[in-house]
Each structure stands twice: as structure tokens, then as C-alpha cells.
């Protein structure tokens, strides 16, 4: 019986492992801040020439949807929070490592890139960071737009799992 179940679960486990690539997600916050009093946000823009500036609409759209799900709404007039997004990808095609997955009964390989995503929530009044989420790890460089959205949704869900924090 165990062998039958394991055989049924093996493709699911392999698919899950192939999609994750060891992306570590974490968050931390200022324990003195009452997050129940923070309801609005706006974007804190980095100069477009900054090496960590995010000009990726998929990241921004996914983050905005996550913030909305968590009860924050965007307001350009006197927001409670400013959201800063930083991203760093090592090389345009990092070939130090590669991944593989079983699809259609065959083994497929692909190139991985190493990257980091940092999201800071800054209290607008005093310009101090009150929450930070980070994601670090390897991801497929050849993701389809749907795969990329799914990966970002998973990262955001994990990053904001305990948001808003309670005192």
C-alpha cells in the first residue's frame, strides 16, 4: 500500500521540488509598530538608474495585489506606508548551476539564475522601515509568463503570511 501511494506522490513531489529551487523567504518587523493603524500605501520610487530598481510590471502588480489582500489600499495622498522594492539578479544568464524536471515522461534541463527580492515597508511619517520581506535563491531563467506569475504569487504569499503582524 505504501508503494502505491509513494508512486502516486512521486511525480507531485518532483514537480514541487523542480519549481521551488530553494527560494528562501523571510520577513521581519518592528515590534513597536501598531500595524492595525496602517491602512494605505504608495510606492517609494528608486532612481531608474539604481542597480536594484524594479522596472518589472509583474513584480509590482503581484505585490500590489498581495497588499490589497492584506487590507492595504493604495493612496497617493498622505499614505501610511511607502513600499520600496529592490531586486538583484546575478548575471543575465548565470550558468553556474542548472536544474531539471520530469515533464511529458522526459528529463528537461534548464539554466538557473540567482536572485534576491527585498520589499521594505517604510512608515511615511518618520521615513523608518517597519517591515522587511526577503526572498533569495535560484529560479529558472526560461520561465513562461504564467510560471513567473505563479512563482511570484507563491513568494508573496509566503513573505506576507504573517502580515499584518500583531503586537
Residue, then its C-alpha position, 0 to 999 in steps of 0.5 A: x500500500x505504501x508503494x502505491x501511494x509513494x508512486x502516486x506522490x512521486x511525480x507531485x513531489x518532483x514537480x514541487x521540488x523542480x519549481x521551488x529551487x530553494x527560494x528562501x523567504x523571510x520577513x521581519x518587523x518592528x515590534x513597536x509598530x501598531x500595524x492595525x493603524x496602517x491602512x494605505x500605501x504608495x510606492x517609494x520610487x528608486x532612481x531608474x538608474x539604481x542597480x536594484x530598481x524594479x522596472x518589472x510590471x509583474x513584480x509590482x502588480x503581484x505585490x500590489x495585489x498581495x497588499x490589497x489582500x492584506x487590507x492595504x489600499x493604495x493612496x497617493x495622498x498622505x499614505x501610511x506606508x511607502x513600499x520600496x522594492x529592490x531586486x538583484x539578479x546575478x548575471x543575465x544568464x548565470x550558468x553556474x548551476x542548472x536544474x531539471x524536471x520530469x515533464x511529458x515522461x522526459x528529463x528537461x534541463x534548464x539554466x538557473x539564475x540567482x536572485x534576491x527580492x527585498x520589499x521594505x515597508x517604510x512608515x511615511x511619517x518618520x521615513x523608518x522601515x517597519x517591515x522587511x520581506x526577503x526572498x533569495x535563491x535560484x529560479x529558472x531563467x526560461x520561465x513562461x509568463x504564467x510560471x513567473x506569475x505563479x512563482x511570484x504569487x507563491x513568494x508573496x504569499x509566503x513573505x506576507x503570511x504573517x502580515x499584518x503582524x500583531x503586537 
